[in-house]
Amino acid sequence: MPCDSIERTKVEFLAKSTDVKLLAKGLKARGFSVNLQGHMLYFSRYGQSGNYNAQTGRLDVPESTDTNEFKQAYAKEVVNSQAEENGWEVEWRTNESGNEEAVVEKRSY
């Protein structure tokens, strides 16, 4: 794969693969109060609250909630954790469309 390639992926909250600790970390970074109790993650912000059940993969939030923010928060933490695990450098920036994007530098050995 060329070094200047762009990769995109779909984010889904699946019970078998979602790391609830990374989701909690991502939500906290976005200003949510979070409380992880066993397989349940409870969160709130601006007077609205919800929860995520790690056993079922169910995200329970008010109908008016933009779930893309949850996906973005989780995706950012997944990228950060994988970069850290592999010794990569990550730089986050906002593109012209107003979306956050990561520039990842992989080290060659």
Biopython code that builds the backbone (N, CA, C, O; Angstrom):
import numpy as np
from Bio.PDB.StructureBuilder import StructureBuilder

atoms = [
    (1, "MET", "N", (0.841, -1.167, 0.000)),
    (1, "MET", "CA", (0.000, 0.000, 0.000)),
    (1, "MET", "C", (0.892, 1.238, 0.000)),
    (1, "MET", "O", (1.842, 1.313, 0.779)),
    (2, "PRO", "N", (0.598, 2.208, -0.863)),
    (2, "PRO", "CA", (1.404, 3.424, -0.907)),
    (2, "PRO", "C", (1.385, 4.161, 0.431)),
    (2, "PRO", "O", (0.411, 4.097, 1.181)),
    (3, "CYS", "N", (2.471, 4.854, 0.705)),
    (3, "CYS", "CA", (2.579, 5.520, 2.007)),
    (3, "CYS", "C", (1.642, 6.707, 2.135)),
    (3, "CYS", "O", (1.398, 7.163, 3.253)),
    (4, "ASP", "N", (1.103, 7.229, 1.033)),
    (4, "ASP", "CA", (0.200, 8.368, 1.115)),
    (4, "ASP", "C", (-1.258, 7.964, 0.901)),
    (4, "ASP", "O", (-2.073, 8.780, 0.469)),
    (5, "SER", "N", (-1.584, 6.719, 1.201)),
    (5, "SER", "CA", (-2.937, 6.220, 0.988)),
    (5, "SER", "C", (-3.871, 6.634, 2.115)),
    (5, "SER", "O", (-3.432, 6.956, 3.220)),
    (6, "ILE", "N", (-5.151, 6.621, 1.821)),
    (6, "ILE", "CA", (-6.186, 6.944, 2.797)),
    (6, "ILE", "C", (-7.022, 5.687, 2.999)),
    (6, "ILE", "O", (-7.471, 5.070, 2.033)),
    (7, "GLU", "N", (-7.226, 5.313, 4.249)),
    (7, "GLU", "CA", (-8.053, 4.157, 4.558)),
    (7, "GLU", "C", (-9.269, 4.623, 5.347)),
    (7, "GLU", "O", (-9.137, 5.430, 6.266)),
    (8, "ARG", "N", (-10.427, 4.134, 5.006)),
    (8, "ARG", "CA", (-11.665, 4.453, 5.724)),
    (8, "ARG", "C", (-12.283, 3.149, 6.199)),
    (8, "ARG", "O", (-12.131, 2.105, 5.564)),
    (9, "THR", "N", (-12.980, 3.222, 7.323)),
    (9, "THR", "CA", (-13.629, 2.029, 7.846)),
    (9, "THR", "C", (-14.936, 2.416, 8.516)),
    (9, "THR", "O", (-15.098, 3.552, 8.961)),
    (10, "LYS", "N", (-15.851, 1.491, 8.588)),
    (10, "LYS", "CA", (-17.133, 1.694, 9.248)),
    (10, "LYS", "C", (-16.986, 1.307, 10.711)),
    (10, "LYS", "O", (-16.358, 0.298, 11.030)),
    (11, "VAL", "N", (-17.559, 2.104, 11.597)),
    (11, "VAL", "CA", (-17.498, 1.821, 13.030)),
    (11, "VAL", "C", (-18.848, 1.282, 13.475)),
    (11, "VAL", "O", (-19.881, 1.916, 13.262)),
    (12, "GLU", "N", (-18.831, 0.109, 14.092)),
    (12, "GLU", "CA", (-20.034, -0.481, 14.660)),
    (12, "GLU", "C", (-19.716, -0.926, 16.074)),
    (12, "GLU", "O", (-18.582, -1.295, 16.379)),
    (13, "PHE", "N", (-20.707, -0.889, 16.923)),
    (13, "PHE", "CA", (-20.530, -1.355, 18.292)),
    (13, "PHE", "C", (-21.040, -2.782, 18.371)),
    (13, "PHE", "O", (-22.242, -3.024, 18.479)),
    (14, "LEU", "N", (-20.103, -3.724, 18.316)),
    (14, "LEU", "CA", (-20.447, -5.136, 18.364)),
    (14, "LEU", "C", (-19.994, -5.719, 19.700)),
    (14, "LEU", "O", (-18.900, -5.420, 20.178)),
    (15, "ALA", "N", (-20.825, -6.532, 20.282)),
    (15, "ALA", "CA", (-20.533, -7.081, 21.608)),
    (15, "ALA", "C", (-19.214, -7.835, 21.643)),
    (15, "ALA", "O", (-18.484, -7.748, 22.631)),
    (16, "LYS", "N", (-18.896, -8.564, 20.598)),
    (16, "LYS", "CA", (-17.688, -9.397, 20.615)),
    (16, "LYS", "C", (-16.405, -8.615, 20.369)),
    (16, "LYS", "O", (-15.327, -9.084, 20.735)),
    (17, "SER", "N", (-16.490, -7.433, 19.757)),
    (17, "SER", "CA", (-15.260, -6.752, 19.373)),
    (17, "SER", "C", (-15.092, -5.336, 19.920)),
    (17, "SER", "O", (-13.995, -4.785, 19.819)),
    (18, "THR", "N", (-16.108, -4.733, 20.484)),
    (18, "THR", "CA", (-15.978, -3.373, 21.001)),
    (18, "THR", "C", (-15.246, -3.391, 22.338)),
    (18, "THR", "O", (-15.618, -4.122, 23.256)),
    (19, "ASP", "N", (-14.214, -2.584, 22.429)),
    (19, "ASP", "CA", (-13.458, -2.436, 23.675)),
    (19, "ASP", "C", (-14.130, -1.332, 24.478)),
    (19, "ASP", "O", (-13.950, -0.146, 24.197)),
    (20, "VAL", "N", (-14.898, -1.731, 25.470)),
    (20, "VAL", "CA", (-15.707, -0.774, 26.230)),
    (20, "VAL", "C", (-14.829, 0.250, 26.957)),
    (20, "VAL", "O", (-15.264, 1.377, 27.195)),
    (21, "LYS", "N", (-13.604, -0.130, 27.311)),
    (21, "LYS", "CA", (-12.696, 0.818, 27.970)),
    (21, "LYS", "C", (-12.265, 1.916, 27.000)),
    (21, "LYS", "O", (-12.136, 3.074, 27.398)),
    (22, "LEU", "N", (-12.042, 1.570, 25.740)),
    (22, "LEU", "CA", (-11.696, 2.584, 24.741)),
    (22, "LEU", "C", (-12.890, 3.491, 24.450)),
    (22, "LEU", "O", (-12.725, 4.695, 24.251)),
    (23, "LEU", "N", (-14.092, 2.914, 24.426)),
    (23, "LEU", "CA", (-15.293, 3.729, 24.235)),
    (23, "LEU", "C", (-15.442, 4.718, 25.382)),
    (23, "LEU", "O", (-15.734, 5.893, 25.156)),
    (24, "ALA", "N", (-15.244, 4.253, 26.602)),
    (24, "ALA", "CA", (-15.333, 5.134, 27.776)),
    (24, "ALA", "C", (-14.291, 6.251, 27.692)),
    (24, "ALA", "O", (-14.594, 7.408, 27.984)),
    (25, "LYS", "N", (-13.078, 5.907, 27.298)),
    (25, "LYS", "CA", (-12.004, 6.896, 27.185)),
    (25, "LYS", "C", (-12.349, 7.946, 26.126)),
    (25, "LYS", "O", (-12.135, 9.140, 26.333)),
    (26, "GLY", "N", (-12.876, 7.495, 25.010)),
    (26, "GLY", "CA", (-13.256, 8.409, 23.935)),
    (26, "GLY", "C", (-14.374, 9.348, 24.331)),
    (26, "GLY", "O", (-14.337, 10.536, 24.013)),
    (27, "LEU", "N", (-15.376, 8.818, 25.029)),
    (27, "LEU", "CA", (-16.482, 9.660, 25.473)),
    (27, "LEU", "C", (-16.020, 10.671, 26.516)),
    (27, "LEU", "O", (-16.444, 11.827, 26.506)),
    (28, "LYS", "N", (-15.158, 10.229, 27.405)),
    (28, "LYS", "CA", (-14.628, 11.130, 28.432)),
    (28, "LYS", "C", (-13.851, 12.279, 27.784)),
    (28, "LYS", "O", (-13.950, 13.423, 28.227)),
    (29, "ALA", "N", (-13.086, 11.979, 26.746)),
    (29, "ALA", "CA", (-12.321, 13.011, 26.037)),
    (29, "ALA", "C", (-13.236, 14.033, 25.370)),
    (29, "ALA", "O", (-12.819, 15.157, 25.094)),
    (30, "ARG", "N", (-14.480, 13.643, 25.112)),
    (30, "ARG", "CA", (-15.443, 14.551, 24.493)),
    (30, "ARG", "C", (-16.372, 15.205, 25.513)),
    (30, "ARG", "O", (-17.400, 15.779, 25.154)),
    (31, "GLY", "N", (-15.999, 15.112, 26.772)),
    (31, "GLY", "CA", (-16.738, 15.839, 27.801)),
    (31, "GLY", "C", (-17.865, 15.086, 28.476)),
    (31, "GLY", "O", (-18.635, 15.683, 29.229)),
    (32, "PHE", "N", (-17.983, 13.803, 28.230)),
    (32, "PHE", "CA", (-19.009, 13.003, 28.888)),
    (32, "PHE", "C", (-18.526, 12.602, 30.277)),
    (32, "PHE", "O", (-17.331, 12.398, 30.489)),
    (33, "SER", "N", (-19.443, 12.491, 31.209)),
    (33, "SER", "CA", (-19.171, 11.824, 32.470)),
    (33, "SER", "C", (-19.408, 10.350, 32.200)),
    (33, "SER", "O", (-20.442, 9.976, 31.645)),
    (34, "VAL", "N", (-18.460, 9.514, 32.587)),
    (34, "VAL", "CA", (-18.593, 8.083, 32.304)),
    (34, "VAL", "C", (-18.444, 7.276, 33.575)),
    (34, "VAL", "O", (-17.717, 7.654, 34.493)),
    (35, "ASN", "N", (-19.147, 6.153, 33.609)),
    (35, "ASN", "CA", (-19.091, 5.242, 34.745)),
    (35, "ASN", "C", (-19.173, 3.824, 34.186)),
    (35, "ASN", "O", (-20.207, 3.406, 33.664)),
    (36, "LEU", "N", (-18.075, 3.099, 34.306)),
    (36, "LEU", "CA", (-18.023, 1.727, 33.809)),
    (36, "LEU", "C", (-18.224, 0.778, 34.975)),
    (36, "LEU", "O", (-17.427, 0.750, 35.913)),
    (37, "GLN", "N", (-19.300, -0.003, 34.908)),
    (37, "GLN", "CA", (-19.618, -0.980, 35.952)),
    (37, "GLN", "C", (-19.806, -2.335, 35.293)),
    (37, "GLN", "O", (-20.852, -2.632, 34.716)),
    (38, "GLY", "N", (-18.758, -3.152, 35.396)),
    (38, "GLY", "CA", (-18.818, -4.475, 34.766)),
    (38, "GLY", "C", (-18.929, -4.336, 33.267)),
    (38, "GLY", "O", (-18.076, -3.710, 32.637)),
    (39, "HIS", "N", (-19.979, -4.916, 32.677)),
    (39, "HIS", "CA", (-20.180, -4.832, 31.232)),
    (39, "HIS", "C", (-21.028, -3.631, 30.817)),
    (39, "HIS", "O", (-21.312, -3.455, 29.632)),
    (40, "MET", "N", (-21.435, -2.804, 31.781)),
    (40, "MET", "CA", (-22.273, -1.644, 31.487)),
    (40, "MET", "C", (-21.470, -0.352, 31.570)),
    (40, "MET", "O", (-20.760, -0.108, 32.546)),
    (41, "LEU", "N", (-21.591, 0.467, 30.538)),
    (41, "LEU", "CA", (-20.987, 1.796, 30.507)),
    (41, "LEU", "C", (-22.125, 2.805, 30.545)),
    (41, "LEU", "O", (-22.974, 2.835, 29.655)),
    (42, "TYR", "N", (-22.132, 3.623, 31.574)),
    (42, "TYR", "CA", (-23.125, 4.687, 31.718)),
    (42, "TYR", "C", (-22.438, 6.007, 31.425)),
    (42, "TYR", "O", (-21.299, 6.222, 31.841)),
    (43, "PHE", "N", (-23.126, 6.899, 30.707)),
    (43, "PHE", "CA", (-22.522, 8.184, 30.353)),
    (43, "PHE", "C", (-23.594, 9.263, 30.320)),
    (43, "PHE", "O", (-24.777, 8.993, 30.116)),
    (44, "SER", "N", (-23.137, 10.497, 30.529)),
    (44, "SER", "CA", (-24.059, 11.631, 30.476)),
    (44, "SER", "C", (-23.288, 12.895, 30.106)),
    (44, "SER", "O", (-22.084, 13.012, 30.338)),
    (45, "ARG", "N", (-24.026, 13.830, 29.526)),
    (45, "ARG", "CA", (-23.482, 15.133, 29.169)),
    (45, "ARG", "C", (-24.656, 16.039, 28.830)),
    (45, "ARG", "O", (-25.624, 15.616, 28.199)),
    (46, "TYR", "N", (-24.554, 17.287, 29.258)),
    (46, "TYR", "CA", (-25.598, 18.282, 28.975)),
    (46, "TYR", "C", (-26.988, 17.816, 29.423)),
    (46, "TYR", "O", (-27.990, 18.116, 28.775)),
    (47, "GLY", "N", (-27.034, 17.086, 30.530)),
    (47, "GLY", "CA", (-28.313, 16.651, 31.073)),
    (47, "GLY", "C", (-28.927, 15.449, 30.367)),
    (47, "GLY", "O", (-30.018, 15.017, 30.740)),
    (48, "GLN", "N", (-28.266, 14.904, 29.372)),
    (48, "GLN", "CA", (-28.763, 13.707, 28.700)),
    (48, "GLN", "C", (-27.858, 12.542, 29.054)),
    (48, "GLN", "O", (-26.644, 12.699, 29.175)),
    (49, "SER", "N", (-28.455, 11.381, 29.217)),
    (49, "SER", "CA", (-27.668, 10.216, 29.607)),
    (49, "SER", "C", (-28.036, 9.018, 28.746)),
    (49, "SER", "O", (-29.062, 9.004, 28.066)),
    (50, "GLY", "N", (-27.179, 8.026, 28.794)),
    (50, "GLY", "CA", (-27.403, 6.799, 28.056)),
    (50, "GLY", "C", (-26.487, 5.721, 28.588)),
    (50, "GLY", "O", (-25.789, 5.915, 29.583)),
    (51, "ASN", "N", (-26.495, 4.582, 27.915)),
    (51, "ASN", "CA", (-25.622, 3.495, 28.344)),
    (51, "ASN", "C", (-25.277, 2.603, 27.164)),
    (51, "ASN", "O", (-25.931, 2.618, 26.121)),
    (52, "TYR", "N", (-24.224, 1.828, 27.372)),
    (52, "TYR", "CA", (-23.793, 0.839, 26.393)),
    (52, "TYR", "C", (-23.612, -0.473, 27.130)),
    (52, "TYR", "O", (-22.919, -0.528, 28.145)),
    (53, "ASN", "N", (-24.234, -1.533, 26.625)),
    (53, "ASN", "CA", (-24.122, -2.861, 27.198)),
    (53, "ASN", "C", (-23.104, -3.647, 26.386)),
    (53, "ASN", "O", (-23.370, -4.012, 25.240)),
    (54, "ALA", "N", (-21.937, -3.911, 26.972)),
    (54, "ALA", "CA", (-20.861, -4.597, 26.260)),
    (54, "ALA", "C", (-21.188, -6.059, 25.961)),
    (54, "ALA", "O", (-20.575, -6.652, 25.073)),
    (55, "GLN", "N", (-22.125, -6.641, 26.673)),
    (55, "GLN", "CA", (-22.498, -8.042, 26.410)),
    (55, "GLN", "C", (-23.389, -8.169, 25.182)),
    (55, "GLN", "O", (-23.305, -9.157, 24.454)),
    (56, "THR", "N", (-24.231, -7.186, 24.951)),
    (56, "THR", "CA", (-25.170, -7.258, 23.829)),
    (56, "THR", "C", (-24.780, -6.350, 22.667)),
    (56, "THR", "O", (-25.256, -6.544, 21.549)),
    (57, "GLY", "N", (-23.913, -5.353, 22.919)),
    (57, "GLY", "CA", (-23.560, -4.372, 21.901)),
    (57, "GLY", "C", (-24.613, -3.302, 21.722)),
    (57, "GLY", "O", (-24.568, -2.543, 20.754)),
    (58, "ARG", "N", (-25.555, -3.230, 22.633)),
    (58, "ARG", "CA", (-26.648, -2.262, 22.524)),
    (58, "ARG", "C", (-26.249, -0.906, 23.097)),
    (58, "ARG", "O", (-25.814, -0.797, 24.243)),
    (59, "LEU", "N", (-26.409, 0.121, 22.270)),
    (59, "LEU", "CA", (-26.189, 1.504, 22.668)),
    (59, "LEU", "C", (-27.553, 2.122, 22.888)),
    (59, "LEU", "O", (-28.341, 2.233, 21.949)),
    (60, "ASP", "N", (-27.843, 2.526, 24.110)),
    (60, "ASP", "CA", (-29.149, 3.078, 24.466)),
    (60, "ASP", "C", (-28.979, 4.564, 24.761)),
    (60, "ASP", "O", (-28.428, 4.943, 25.795)),
    (61, "VAL", "N", (-29.458, 5.405, 23.839)),
    (61, "VAL", "CA", (-29.344, 6.855, 23.967)),
    (61, "VAL", "C", (-30.671, 7.496, 23.581)),
    (61, "VAL", "O", (-31.488, 6.867, 22.908)),
    (62, "PRO", "N", (-30.897, 8.752, 24.002)),
    (62, "PRO", "CA", (-32.119, 9.441, 23.579)),
    (62, "PRO", "C", (-32.208, 9.511, 22.053)),
    (62, "PRO", "O", (-31.185, 9.552, 21.371)),
    (63, "GLU", "N", (-33.408, 9.525, 21.532)),
    (63, "GLU", "CA", (-33.638, 9.507, 20.087)),
    (63, "GLU", "C", (-32.958, 10.670, 19.360)),
    (63, "GLU", "O", (-32.548, 10.525, 18.209)),
    (64, "SER", "N", (-32.840, 11.797, 20.011)),
    (64, "SER", "CA", (-32.261, 12.987, 19.377)),
    (64, "SER", "C", (-30.731, 12.973, 19.346)),
    (64, "SER", "O", (-30.121, 13.901, 18.816)),
    (65, "THR", "N", (-30.110, 11.946, 19.899)),
    (65, "THR", "CA", (-28.652, 11.871, 19.996)),
    (65, "THR", "C", (-28.015, 11.555, 18.650)),
    (65, "THR", "O", (-28.483, 10.683, 17.918)),
    (66, "ASP", "N", (-26.942, 12.275, 18.332)),
    (66, "ASP", "CA", (-26.161, 12.001, 17.126)),
    (66, "ASP", "C", (-25.169, 10.894, 17.458)),
    (66, "ASP", "O", (-24.147, 11.155, 18.093)),
    (67, "THR", "N", (-25.449, 9.679, 17.044)),
    (67, "THR", "CA", (-24.578, 8.549, 17.384)),
    (67, "THR", "C", (-23.245, 8.591, 16.636)),
    (67, "THR", "O", (-22.317, 7.864, 16.989)),
    (68, "ASN", "N", (-23.142, 9.429, 15.616)),
    (68, "ASN", "CA", (-21.860, 9.566, 14.930)),
    (68, "ASN", "C", (-20.778, 10.064, 15.880)),
    (68, "ASN", "O", (-19.613, 9.700, 15.725)),
    (69, "GLU", "N", (-21.136, 10.877, 16.846)),
    (69, "GLU", "CA", (-20.149, 11.356, 17.808)),
    (69, "GLU", "C", (-19.578, 10.190, 18.614)),
    (69, "GLU", "O", (-18.389, 10.191, 18.932)),
    (70, "PHE", "N", (-20.390, 9.213, 18.945)),
    (70, "PHE", "CA", (-19.926, 8.041, 19.676)),
    (70, "PHE", "C", (-18.962, 7.233, 18.806)),
    (70, "PHE", "O", (-17.924, 6.768, 19.276)),
    (71, "LYS", "N", (-19.321, 7.077, 17.539)),
    (71, "LYS", "CA", (-18.470, 6.341, 16.613)),
    (71, "LYS", "C", (-17.129, 7.052, 16.423)),
    (71, "LYS", "O", (-16.079, 6.411, 16.387)),
    (72, "GLN", "N", (-17.171, 8.377, 16.303)),
    (72, "GLN", "CA", (-15.942, 9.148, 16.125)),
    (72, "GLN", "C", (-15.062, 9.058, 17.366)),
    (72, "GLN", "O", (-13.847, 8.895, 17.256)),
    (73, "ALA", "N", (-15.664, 9.164, 18.537)),
    (73, "ALA", "CA", (-14.897, 9.079, 19.787)),
    (73, "ALA", "C", (-14.233, 7.713, 19.916)),
    (73, "ALA", "O", (-13.065, 7.618, 20.293)),
    (74, "TYR", "N", (-14.977, 6.662, 19.603)),
    (74, "TYR", "CA", (-14.436, 5.308, 19.694)),
    (74, "TYR", "C", (-13.346, 5.082, 18.648)),
    (74, "TYR", "O", (-12.288, 4.535, 18.957)),
    (75, "ALA", "N", (-13.606, 5.501, 17.419)),
    (75, "ALA", "CA", (-12.643, 5.301, 16.336)),
    (75, "ALA", "C", (-11.312, 5.991, 16.652)),
    (75, "ALA", "O", (-10.243, 5.438, 16.395)),
    (76, "LYS", "N", (-11.386, 7.180, 17.200)),
    (76, "LYS", "CA", (-10.157, 7.915, 17.528)),
    (76, "LYS", "C", (-9.339, 7.153, 18.563)),
    (76, "LYS", "O", (-8.117, 7.067, 18.445)),
    (77, "GLU", "N", (-9.999, 6.603, 19.569)),
    (77, "GLU", "CA", (-9.277, 5.855, 20.596)),
    (77, "GLU", "C", (-8.723, 4.540, 20.061)),
    (77, "GLU", "O", (-7.658, 4.101, 20.495)),
    (78, "VAL", "N", (-9.421, 3.909, 19.135)),
    (78, "VAL", "CA", (-8.911, 2.686, 18.520)),
    (78, "VAL", "C", (-7.643, 2.996, 17.728)),
    (78, "VAL", "O", (-6.655, 2.269, 17.826)),
    (79, "VAL", "N", (-7.670, 4.067, 16.947)),
    (79, "VAL", "CA", (-6.482, 4.454, 16.185)),
    (79, "VAL", "C", (-5.330, 4.760, 17.131)),
    (79, "VAL", "O", (-4.209, 4.298, 16.919)),
    (80, "ASN", "N", (-5.605, 5.546, 18.184)),
    (80, "ASN", "CA", (-4.552, 5.887, 19.146)),
    (80, "ASN", "C", (-3.970, 4.645, 19.813)),
    (80, "ASN", "O", (-2.754, 4.543, 19.974)),
    (81, "SER", "N", (-4.821, 3.705, 20.201)),
    (81, "SER", "CA", (-4.332, 2.515, 20.903)),
    (81, "SER", "C", (-3.508, 1.623, 19.973)),
    (81, "SER", "O", (-2.491, 1.065, 20.386)),
    (82, "GLN", "N", (-3.942, 1.490, 18.729)),
    (82, "GLN", "CA", (-3.189, 0.672, 17.778)),
    (82, "GLN", "C", (-1.854, 1.324, 17.431)),
    (82, "GLN", "O", (-0.845, 0.639, 17.269)),
    (83, "ALA", "N", (-1.855, 2.642, 17.320)),
    (83, "ALA", "CA", (-0.606, 3.355, 17.045)),
    (83, "ALA", "C", (0.374, 3.162, 18.196)),
    (83, "ALA", "O", (1.558, 2.901, 17.982)),
    (84, "GLU", "N", (-0.133, 3.294, 19.411)),
    (84, "GLU", "CA", (0.730, 3.113, 20.577)),
    (84, "GLU", "C", (1.281, 1.686, 20.633)),
    (84, "GLU", "O", (2.462, 1.474, 20.909)),
    (85, "GLU", "N", (0.419, 0.727, 20.371)),
    (85, "GLU", "CA", (0.815, -0.682, 20.417)),
    (85, "GLU", "C", (1.899, -1.014, 19.379)),
    (85, "GLU", "O", (2.763, -1.860, 19.611)),
    (86, "ASN", "N", (1.833, -0.330, 18.234)),
    (86, "ASN", "CA", (2.765, -0.619, 17.148)),
    (86, "ASN", "C", (3.920, 0.377, 17.040)),
    (86, "ASN", "O", (4.741, 0.273, 16.129)),
    (87, "GLY", "N", (3.988, 1.333, 17.955)),
    (87, "GLY", "CA", (5.071, 2.307, 17.934)),
    (87, "GLY", "C", (4.951, 3.331, 16.822)),
    (87, "GLY", "O", (5.957, 3.869, 16.359)),
    (88, "TRP", "N", (3.719, 3.607, 16.385)),
    (88, "TRP", "CA", (3.501, 4.580, 15.320)),
    (88, "TRP", "C", (3.263, 5.954, 15.920)),
    (88, "TRP", "O", (2.885, 6.075, 17.085)),
    (89, "GLU", "N", (3.484, 6.981, 15.126)),
    (89, "GLU", "CA", (3.213, 8.360, 15.523)),
    (89, "GLU", "C", (1.863, 8.765, 14.917)),
    (89, "GLU", "O", (1.603, 8.497, 13.744)),
    (90, "VAL", "N", (1.012, 9.406, 15.713)),
    (90, "VAL", "CA", (-0.292, 9.860, 15.222)),
    (90, "VAL", "C", (-0.399, 11.366, 15.422)),
    (90, "VAL", "O", (-0.100, 11.887, 16.496)),
    (91, "GLU", "N", (-0.829, 12.050, 14.376)),
    (91, "GLU", "CA", (-1.107, 13.481, 14.470)),
    (91, "GLU", "C", (-2.564, 13.678, 14.058)),
    (91, "GLU", "O", (-2.954, 13.285, 12.958)),
    (92, "TRP", "N", (-3.361, 14.278, 14.922)),
    (92, "TRP", "CA", (-4.769, 14.538, 14.625)),
    (92, "TRP", "C", (-4.914, 15.973, 14.159)),
    (92, "TRP", "O", (-4.305, 16.887, 14.714)),
    (93, "ARG", "N", (-5.735, 16.159, 13.125)),
    (93, "ARG", "CA", (-6.014, 17.509, 12.637)),
    (93, "ARG", "C", (-7.415, 17.541, 12.049)),
    (93, "ARG", "O", (-8.037, 16.504, 11.817)),
    (94, "THR", "N", (-7.889, 18.740, 11.819)),
    (94, "THR", "CA", (-9.215, 18.927, 11.233)),
    (94, "THR", "C", (-9.040, 19.265, 9.758)),
    (94, "THR", "O", (-8.293, 20.181, 9.414)),
    (95, "ASN", "N", (-9.723, 18.532, 8.892)),
    (95, "ASN", "CA", (-9.586, 18.771, 7.452)),
    (95, "ASN", "C", (-10.501, 19.911, 7.006)),
    (95, "ASN", "O", (-11.203, 20.509, 7.822)),
    (96, "GLU", "N", (-10.486, 20.204, 5.713)),
    (96, "GLU", "CA", (-11.263, 21.319, 5.164)),
    (96, "GLU", "C", (-12.761, 21.144, 5.352)),
    (96, "GLU", "O", (-13.500, 22.127, 5.387)),
    (97, "SER", "N", (-13.216, 19.906, 5.473)),
    (97, "SER", "CA", (-14.645, 19.626, 5.677)),
    (97, "SER", "C", (-15.055, 19.738, 7.138)),
    (97, "SER", "O", (-16.233, 19.602, 7.468)),
    (98, "GLY", "N", (-14.071, 19.989, 8.025)),
    (98, "GLY", "CA", (-14.370, 20.093, 9.449)),
    (98, "GLY", "C", (-14.326, 18.770, 10.180)),
    (98, "GLY", "O", (-14.733, 18.688, 11.339)),
    (99, "ASN", "N", (-13.836, 17.731, 9.520)),
    (99, "ASN", "CA", (-13.743, 16.408, 10.136)),
    (99, "ASN", "C", (-12.337, 16.165, 10.665)),
    (99, "ASN", "O", (-11.348, 16.603, 10.078)),
    (100, "GLU", "N", (-12.271, 15.453, 11.793)),
    (100, "GLU", "CA", (-10.967, 15.070, 12.325)),
    (100, "GLU", "C", (-10.385, 13.965, 11.460)),
    (100, "GLU", "O", (-11.098, 13.069, 11.008)),
    (101, "GLU", "N", (-9.082, 14.043, 11.238)),
    (101, "GLU", "CA", (-8.409, 12.979, 10.522)),
    (101, "GLU", "C", (-7.054, 12.733, 11.161)),
    (101, "GLU", "O", (-6.441, 13.629, 11.740)),
    (102, "ALA", "N", (-6.611, 11.504, 11.039)),
    (102, "ALA", "CA", (-5.328, 11.110, 11.632)),
    (102, "ALA", "C", (-4.298, 10.936, 10.525)),
    (102, "ALA", "O", (-4.570, 10.372, 9.465)),
    (103, "VAL", "N", (-3.116, 11.439, 10.814)),
    (103, "VAL", "CA", (-1.980, 11.169, 9.945)),
    (103, "VAL", "C", (-1.094, 10.237, 10.773)),
    (103, "VAL", "O", (-0.601, 10.616, 11.835)),
    (104, "VAL", "N", (-0.904, 9.033, 10.280)),
    (104, "VAL", "CA", (-0.152, 8.018, 11.015)),
    (104, "VAL", "C", (1.167, 7.779, 10.305)),
    (104, "VAL", "O", (1.207, 7.513, 9.104)),
    (105, "GLU", "N", (2.238, 7.878, 11.067)),
    (105, "GLU", "CA", (3.557, 7.597, 10.529)),
    (105, "GLU", "C", (4.004, 6.253, 11.058)),
    (105, "GLU", "O", (4.204, 6.077, 12.260)),
    (106, "LYS", "N", (4.158, 5.305, 10.146)),
    (106, "LYS", "CA", (4.620, 3.976, 10.515)),
    (106, "LYS", "C", (6.129, 3.954, 10.396)),
    (106, "LYS", "O", (6.689, 4.429, 9.409)),
    (107, "ARG", "N", (6.767, 3.418, 11.374)),
    (107, "ARG", "CA", (8.217, 3.338, 11.343)),
    (107, "ARG", "C", (8.663, 2.063, 10.623)),
    (107, "ARG", "O", (8.112, 0.986, 10.851)),
    (108, "SER", "N", (9.637, 2.194, 9.779)),
    (108, "SER", "CA", (10.224, 1.039, 9.092)),
    (108, "SER", "C", (11.442, 0.578, 9.855)),
    (108, "SER", "O", (12.244, 1.396, 10.307)),
    (109, "TYR", "N", (11.588, -0.719, 10.001)),
    (109, "TYR", "CA", (12.740, -1.262, 10.711)),
    (109, "TYR", "C", (13.595, -2.065, 9.792)),
    (109, "TYR", "O", (14.618, -2.604, 10.214)),
]
sb = StructureBuilder()
sb.init_structure("model")
sb.init_model(0)
sb.init_chain("A")
sb.init_seg("    ")
for serial, (resi, resn, name, xyz) in enumerate(atoms, 1):
    if name == "N":
        sb.init_residue(resn, " ", resi, " ")
    sb.init_atom(name, np.array(xyz, "f"), 0.0, 1.0, " ", f" {name:<3s}", serial, name[0])
structure = sb.get_structure()
